[in-house]
């Protein structure tokens, strides 16, 4: 896809197209249905629902969703905006793209184009997009400053840029125990590595807001929210699929391999002891929605 992509404003749907939704042919015995139906992870939902609530909807929007993963909120947004909109999604994850393509086909969405790529190099034309969304995605890019420059380049003047991100106090209950175990084992250098790990994944909010402003965006609103993961104990937490998928490898990399088993056994034991007293172990996930516009 060349840099000089021509974005087409779709006409308002006609009355024939308006009746398409009456043709219901879902097969409830189909694996395709169940594969597509369970589309939204517990992790993505709180961020994404907040994002969807704060988009200024109108006809004929040209939209880019950064880091669409397996398709949320991109597919939901496409269906809410209708056929007059044109949406692009960009993500480097090939397996996720294949899953998103399957959902798009099953939902019969015709106004989405997926791009395998990164936010540091978006193959869309200057000022070709009216709305950029990112559901907890931009905090995972390799070069946030370059990514924001690209967002500014492709966004039209006055265009909306709305994103969610979890904050640096995320899972503080776990990191407090992690730190205490590292101190107990005199792994003081690893405490510094843990702090660097948190900073790399979740920049302080004031620092990130300043970066947005430096790159030509005006902050319209910052909305704080939070949710919690509760587990019966540390053993359940460490065996949870999403903890293992999204977080455990990063935590393990902080600790030298020869100390890993002992460190995580001690962490698990401390969480289990805490859970015995409280009845459960809680991970807090504070996050923000940042609504901004490109300066005119």
PyMOL commands that set and color helices and strands:
alter all, ss='L'
color gray80, all
select helices_A, chain A and resi 15-18+20-22+31-37+42-53+74-81+94-107+138-140+144-154+172-184+188-201+205-214+234-239+241-254+257-278
alter helices_A, ss='H'
color red, helices_A
select strands_A, chain A and resi 62-66+86-91+112-116+129-135+155-166+217-231+281-294
alter strands_A, ss='S'
color yellow, strands_A
deselect
rebuild
show_as cartoon
